Amino acid sequence: MAYVEWRWQGVQVSNCNCNLGCPCQFNSLPSNGNCRAYMFGQIDEGHFGEIPLDGLRFGGLFAWPGPIHLGNGEALPVIDERADADQRAAILAVLTGQETEPGSLITQVFSTTLVKAHPTQYKPIELRIDERAGTASVRIPGLLEASAQPIRNPVTGAPHRARLRLPAGFEYDEAEFVSGSGTAQGPIPLDFRDTHAHIARMHWSTHGVVR
């Protein structure tokens, strides 16, 4: 099957309701039996066919009643309001698993586990990610307020920096595990307090994570 050739590079932050470290990253069951999460990223450089995507932001809110692989999930895609009609369609295609080799990328894998897609929202996405400091913040007016920072040593309060490599992962090659907090309103409400989050470089394409 011929796919549209697309590729983008940038940085992302994700936050879920699992304990710090998230057992799902190790093919274990989620800490609370279910999964609720958000993920937002910025495309520093990218294209979808001939459509440029540089500088645009995107993301989504997600919920599954059990482990992700058992399905029955729902998603709310969010796309940068600055994107024009072609760019919106291109980003949505990626977010919904289209034009991507099966099993090769998180967006395509997630798409196979969803039974409900809420209408895409086109919003201003205020996103700040400092990889060196291990911090991030996301603000989407009327929808999401969230932040992430390094895990803290429970005795000294000093930052506890931790990174994970997944040489065959379908989301990232390497990520820093951090602590996230935030709330979301709307069709997928979220309420996180010092739960698992990670910051990672994105290098995604039609054929999965580029290594």
C-alpha positions in Angstrom: 0.0 0.0 0.0 1.3 3.4 -0.9 1.2 6.1 1.8 1.7 9.8 1.8 5.3 10.4 2.9 5.4 12.6 5.9 7.9 13.4 8.6 8.2 15.7 11.6 10.7 16.5 14.3 10.1 18.3 17.5 9.5 17.8 21.2 6.6 16.5 23.2 5.3 16.1 26.8 2.9 13.4 27.9 1.2 12.9 31.3 -1.0 10.1 32.5 -2.6 8.8 35.7 0.0 6.1 36.4 2.5 6.2 39.2 5.9 7.8 38.5 7.7 5.6 35.9 4.4 4.3 34.4 4.4 0.4 34.2 2.8 0.7 30.7 6.3 1.7 29.5 7.5 -1.8 30.5 4.5 -3.7 29.1 2.9 -4.0 32.5 -0.6 -3.1 33.5 -1.5 0.5 34.4 -1.1 1.6 38.1 -4.9 2.3 38.5 -6.3 -0.3 36.2 -7.2 2.3 33.6 -5.5 4.9 31.5 -6.2 8.7 31.3 -3.7 10.9 29.6 -2.8 13.9 27.5 0.1 14.4 25.0 1.1 17.6 23.3 4.0 18.5 21.0 5.5 21.0 18.8 6.7 20.3 15.2 9.9 22.2 14.8 10.4 21.0 11.3 8.0 18.8 9.3 5.9 18.1 6.3 3.0 16.0 5.1 3.6 15.3 1.4 4.1 18.9 0.1 2.4 20.5 3.1 4.8 22.3 5.5 4.1 21.9 9.2 7.0 23.8 10.8 6.2 25.5 14.1 2.7 24.0 14.5 1.5 22.3 17.7 -0.9 19.5 18.3 -2.0 16.9 20.9 -4.9 15.1 22.4 -6.7 13.9 25.5 -7.3 10.2 26.0 -9.2 7.8 28.2 -9.5 4.0 28.3 -11.6 2.1 30.9 -8.8 -0.5 31.3 -5.4 -1.2 29.8 -4.9 0.6 26.5 -4.4 -2.7 24.6 -7.9 -3.9 25.6 -9.4 -0.9 23.7 -12.8 0.8 24.2 -10.9 4.2 24.5 -11.9 7.7 23.5 -9.8 10.6 22.3 -10.1 14.4 21.8 -7.7 15.7 19.2 -6.5 19.3 19.5 -4.8 21.1 16.7 -3.1 24.5 16.6 -5.6 27.2 15.6 -2.8 28.8 13.5 -2.9 25.8 11.0 -4.6 26.4 7.7 -7.1 24.0 6.3 -4.5 21.8 4.6 -2.3 21.7 7.6 -5.2 20.8 9.9 -6.2 17.9 7.6 -2.6 16.7 7.5 -2.1 16.8 11.3 -5.4 15.2 11.9 -4.5 12.4 9.5 -1.4 11.6 11.5 -3.3 11.9 14.9 -5.9 9.4 13.7 -3.4 6.9 12.4 -3.8 7.5 8.7 -0.9 7.4 6.2 1.2 5.5 8.7 2.5 1.9 8.6 0.5 -0.3 11.0 2.1 -0.9 14.4 5.0 1.6 13.8 3.9 4.7 15.7 1.9 5.6 18.8 -0.8 7.5 16.9 -1.5 4.6 14.6 -1.4 2.1 17.5 -3.7 4.2 19.6 -6.2 4.6 16.7 -6.8 0.9 16.8 -7.9 1.0 20.5 -10.5 3.8 20.2 -14.2 3.5 19.9 -15.1 7.2 20.3 -13.5 10.3 18.7 -14.7 13.6 20.1 -14.9 16.5 17.6 -11.4 18.0 16.9 -10.8 21.3 18.7 -8.8 24.0 17.0 -7.3 26.1 19.9 -4.3 28.2 20.8 -1.8 25.8 22.4 0.6 27.4 24.8 3.4 24.9 25.1 6.8 25.3 26.8 9.2 22.5 27.1 12.7 22.9 28.5 14.6 19.6 27.9 17.7 20.7 29.8 15.7 21.6 32.9 13.2 18.7 32.6 10.2 21.0 32.8 7.1 21.6 30.7 3.8 23.5 30.8 0.7 23.3 28.6 -2.2 25.7 28.6 -5.2 25.5 26.3 -7.8 28.1 27.3 -11.0 26.4 28.6 -9.5 22.9 28.2 -6.2 22.1 29.9 -3.8 23.6 32.5 -0.8 21.3 33.2 2.9 21.3 34.1 5.7 18.9 34.6 9.0 19.1 36.5 11.8 16.7 37.6 10.9 13.9 40.1 12.0 15.0 43.6 13.9 12.9 46.1 11.4 12.3 48.9 14.0 13.0 51.6 16.2 15.8 50.3 13.8 17.3 47.7 16.7 17.3 45.2 15.8 16.7 41.5 15.9 13.0 40.6 16.7 12.9 36.9 15.8 9.6 35.1 15.8 8.6 31.4 14.6 5.6 29.5 15.7 4.2 26.2 13.3 2.1 24.1 15.3 1.0 21.0 12.2 -0.6 19.5 9.5 1.7 21.0 6.7 3.2 18.9 6.6 6.7 20.6 10.2 7.7 21.2 13.8 6.4 21.3 14.6 8.1 24.6 12.6 10.1 27.1 13.1 11.8 30.5 10.7 10.6 33.1 9.3 13.5 35.1 6.4 14.3 37.5 3.2 15.9 36.1 0.2 17.7 37.4 -2.8 19.3 35.7 -6.5 19.4 35.1 -8.6 19.2 32.0 -12.3 20.1 31.5 -14.7 19.0 28.8 -15.6 15.6 27.4 -12.4 14.0 28.8 -11.8 15.4 32.3 -8.4 14.8 33.8 -7.0 15.5 37.3 -3.4 14.6 37.8 -1.2 15.3 40.9 2.4 14.3 40.7 1.8 11.4 38.4 3.9 10.0 35.6 5.0 12.3 32.7 7.7 12.2 30.2 9.5 14.6 27.9 10.9 13.3 24.6 12.2 14.3 21.2 9.9 13.4 18.4 11.2 12.2 15.1 8.1 10.5 13.5 7.4 9.5 10.0 5.1 7.4 7.7 7.3 4.5 8.7 7.3 5.1 12.5 10.0 6.4 14.8 13.1 7.5 12.9 16.3 6.2 14.4 
